[in-house]
Amino acid sequence: MHTKTQPAVLVVAPVMESLLAALSNRYQVFHLYQQTDIPAFLSRHGAEIQAVVTRGDVGITREILEQLPQVGMIAVFGVGTDAIDLHYTREHKIKVGITAGVLTDDVADLAMGLLLAASRRVCQGDRFVREGHWENTPPPLATKVSGKRIGIFGMGNIGQAIARRAKGFDMTILYTSRQRNSSLDYQWCTDLHTLARQSDYLVIAASGSVENRGIIDASVFDVMPEHALLINIARGSLVNEQELITALQNNAIAGAALDVFENEPHVPETLRNLDNVLLQPHVASATVETRQGMSQSVLDNLDAYFNNQNIPGLIK
């Protein structure tokens, strides 16, 4: 199926220039995102492509995969696979590799950063000083973080990393996940609503799977304490965005801090105009060190595949 000299790799969406350069040194690289007529391009070159590189937030459609009959590997720049039809890849024996473990620390760091910034009103305080209000009036009070209850929805690698950081703030750690992890000394909640009801901070760290789509909805906001904050560093698809906006407008919850959205990069104007929301442009893994590590992980996964070796980031 693939040859030993210059296998053809399709890059679905833009990635770091250094990664593109490294790919071009190893493989014959096609750039899908540069094509003005994708059907014509796939008709000409689809049968040549042996591997795909894509981002976790972009994935690749089943329709495109169906036109790549020789593809045996998808290397994901990220850890999300919700934008890839895994039933199709398993059925057609297409391996999928992610940048496993590389971005855990950065995502957990940002989760705590968002939690702290939203609670202590860091962005509002910055504007308060810049706009000259401090000269005339004292700033409003913020909310203490240390000692509070943090509920983590999803206790995989990232959820556990968030919990370790929260422990440093003497927080009570609660969680729910697909199954209880008996090795963790945290308070297990049997379901999401039980977790939400007991949390001062509800942090979403679950996968963006089909079954989780829109799972954070009005029923969750209704049971959260009015002083609680929602933190999302997972996937925008997990939150019903309109119902979150309604909850924020009605003060059903105190606020939210979001790095991800339903329809990125488009964020509803209503959400952008709310003062009790902290917004970030999906940058949880966006540090020099981690993006370099992710790039190397993509290369390692591809090199292992083309050399018939064990793929380090292979998902089961």
Secondary structure, DSSP 8 states (H G I E B T S, - for coil): ---SSS-EEEE-S---HHHHHHHHHHSEEEEGGG-S-HHHHHHHHGGGEEEEEEETTT-B-HHHHTT-TT--EEEEESS--TTB-HHHHHHTT-EEE--TTTSHHHHHHHHHHHHHHHHTTHHHHHHHHHTTGGGTS--------TT-EEEEE--SHHHHHHHHHHHTTT-EEEEE-SS--TT--SEE-SSHHHHHHT-SEEEE-----GGGTT-BSHHHHHHS-TT-EEEE-S-GGGB-HHHHHHHHHTTSSSEEEES--TBTTB--HHHHT-TTEEE--S-TT-SHHHHHHHHHHHHHHHHHHHTT---TTB--
